Amino acid sequence: MHLLSQTSSYVCTRPQSWLLIDLLSLCPFSSLFGKPFDGGKRMDHGGPQDQQQHPAEQQQPYHPQPPAMMRLYEVQKEVSTLGPQVCTFSGLQNDREYKRMERELTQLLLQVDQVDTEGKLELQGARKRAAQEVEGLLRYLEENASHPSRLAIDELSNAARELVDERVVAPQRAGGVAEINDELVDALQELVLRLTQIKTEGRVPLRKARYRALTRLCAVQDVLESRTPQQTLSLPLSGDTHEAVNRINQVMVKVSMARSQLLALLMGLSGRDSCAHLSRILTELQVELDALDVSGNAAIRNYRKQVVEEINGLLKHLDLEGEGDDTRRYDLAQNNSIREIEAVRAHVSHLREGVLRHCVTGDLSFRPKAELQSLLTHLDQVDTAKNPCIREARRRAVVEVQAVVTFLDLREALVCRQPGPGEHPSHRAVWLVLGSLSDLQAQVLGFDGKRADKSYMMLEELLTKQLLALDAVDPQGDASTKMARKQAVKFAQNILNYLDMKTDEWEY
């Protein structure tokens, strides 16, 4: 099978040093290896398309291929199998799968080195390109497994694992009760936020590793948060109310044990259990509950329903083993919610350019506030699926819309302002600063550089000076001046935060 049709991510994420070329055809080896060896992309040997593209070659007689070229063909096939595995591997260098691929690639490199070219320049060039291709896979495998971002993901995952083990799993294994409080929930949330900020540079293996870590940590959060209120509630019914209640209570004990096993699985703290095994246990508990005769007792039916919902809540987290292999899950550029957000951002960018263009000419008639408000409503309806990366993407898009709205509001306020003769001097000073902030905000809205740029540092310095100017304003007891200065300070800080957000190189 043609490697390009096997996985698009393989082509998109190959190292830049690799050369992309056309498909092979059944031509003599001089033209076959006259182009760089590409690791098995040219696998459609002599297909109908190739025959149509090379009519002259169809009439050429068959030329027996030298043994060296046939061996390079075999290497090519093996590389075409290993290529997709290497380019989607998201583990570390001490993983068994990494060592296997490294060993097989090293063996291929040795085999290429042993190919006898018989002194022929064409075969020597082909062997060199084959070696470069295998070396490229080895280098790419090592780069991703030892990348600083990959190590950072592992470090945060280990921190989460230790936290869950110490506070939840270990106490329950010892027969005690886990203490789940706001401190634990906040600590996990902080780790989630730090994971979302890790840069992947668009590399599929790093995206995949970050997605897996985030998915498991968010699942742990969900399990813990759904369990929290149940620790403080007494059982709704006593055991002697109905004989079915005892059975339900027994199932509840097993569900509690299954919850602990699930947390251990999610955090990699269980070496014996598997998601499939735990899924069977929970399904059996559902069957056991379904077989209970509740004799028309509404209260017991409701109790059973609560336990069934508890089991369903645990079952939904047991499909994590394979979902990381779905590109649409970890490559958020393909996510429908992200596409909606990006469409809104493109619309906002268009409106922002129009607003700035009209402001340069002093024309304030272009005020698309209603359109901007509708975009905010659209963003509020985007489904984030509890994915922290999508939530952050939506938040940033909301900030972009609000930045344009506040710019329009301030411009309108400055134009409509009619100070009276009795205006307090301090109040007038605040409005002077707001006028300067409006001009600076226009520059920030149009800024499209990096933090190392001189224009960025100039804008940051000028905004800081406006904050200092506001700090120097003495309200002299005037209530309206105090309120105006407070709002102006918040406005200046929001502009600085927006400038910082535009240049932090955040990615999905």
Protein Blocks (a to p, Z undefined) as FASTA:
>chain_A
ZZklmpmklmmmgcfkbccddddddddfklmmmpccehhpamcghiaklmmmmmmlmmpc
cddddfklmmmmmmmmmmmmmmmmmmmccbdfkbmklmmmmmmmmmmmmmmmmpcgkhpa
klmmmmmmmmmmmmmmmmmmmmmmmgfklmmmmmmmmmmmmmmmmmmmmmmmnopacddd
fklmmmmmmmmmmmmmpceklpaklmmmmmmmmmmmmmmmmmmmmmmmmmmpccfbdfkl
pmklmmmmmmmmmmmmmmmmmmmmmnopafkbcfklmmmmmmmmmmmmmmpcekhpaklm
mmmmmmmmmmmmmmmmmmmmmmmmpmklmmmmlpmklmmmmmmmmmmmmmmmmmmmmmmn
opakbccklmmmmmmmmmmmpcfklpaklmmmmmmmmmmmmmmmmmmmmmmmmmmpccdf
klcfklmmmmmmmmmmmmmmmmmmmpccdfkbmklmmmmmmmmmmmmmmmmpcgklpakl
mmmmmmmmmmmmmmmmmmmmmmnopaZZ
